[in-house]
Amino acid sequence: MNYGGVGLGKTHLIQAIGNEVLARNPSLKVRYVPSEKYMGEIVDALRNQQMGILKEKYRSVDLLIMDDIQFIARTEKMQEEFFHTFNALYERNRQIIISSDRPPQAMATLEARLRSRFEGGMIADVGLPDMETRFAILKAKAETKEVALAEDVLKFLAEHIKTNVRELEGALNQLIMASKLSAAPINVEAARKVVASHAAAPKKFLSHKKILKAVADFYDISERDIIQHSRKKDVVRPRQIAMYLMRENLKTSYPSIGDKFGGRDHTTVIHSCEKVAQDLLTNPELEDELKAIKERIIIV
């Protein structure tokens, strides 16, 4: 399983794995499907009484690749069907690759039996690319487009476009297109103009609302649930994390944070922030969750 924020290349990665498997052994049966398409097929099969055909379609493959698995966690019926498909493939020693925007433990509505299956395999965090990776991506993209770019140009873009792969590729495309339209050479000065145009674009400033939305989306719960006084386990932890992020990133006072969460007392906020800070010292999974949420805040 790989997981990470939007635009980091999760889909590209799992599709590339499927293509490589087929290239090495064309006789294998590989099937790629976005989870939302899979869910739609289940609905159609139930309506048309063709579940047997659907089961055969997905349980007879050598490699099943499913994208955005987090959507399946929203309904029990979808989880049940995928659980049995997962088991059928596992018992035949077949391979399963899935992607998600969050790790298994962060899927609040995911059934324990599926979470156990997911956590039993290899889990990879697809995080924001570092400088060397951004440079390599730009170089590979330029070669694919058959455009020769000097290393200083690639390095300049890699140093200044740090958000995600999509924006990185967008900057490269903008640079190439500008050169074609103006017949001007692609150099560092041209790259500087592209970077400047990105910097001048409207920024999504960090705010309490952005943090609340990012946390709610990540844990697949409503913002209202987080704000209100529910004591459900799957709500309490996201609420504590939202408070912690507001305190750490916006330096909001404890009383002010309490006001934003249904008028909670500042001592409750202090306890929540200290609880998250303490858990971070011993819980690497929580650290991964916070990292994924922070990446999500960038794009919300």
Secondary structure, DSSP 8 states (H G I E B T S, - for coil): -EE--TTSSHHHHHHHHHHHHHHH-TTS-EEEEEHHHHHHHHHHHHHTT-HHHHHHHHHS-SEEEEE-GGGGGG-HHHHHHHHHHHHHHHHTT-EEEEEESS-GGG-TTS-HHHHHHHHTS--EE-----HHHHHHHHHHHHHHTT----HHHHHHHHHH--S-HHHHHHHHHHHHHHHHHHT----HHHHHHHHHHHHHS------HHHHHHHHHHHHT--HHHHHTT---HHHHHHHHHHHHHHHHHH---HHHHHHHTTS--HHHHHHHHHHHHHHHHH-HHHHHHHHHHHHHHHH-
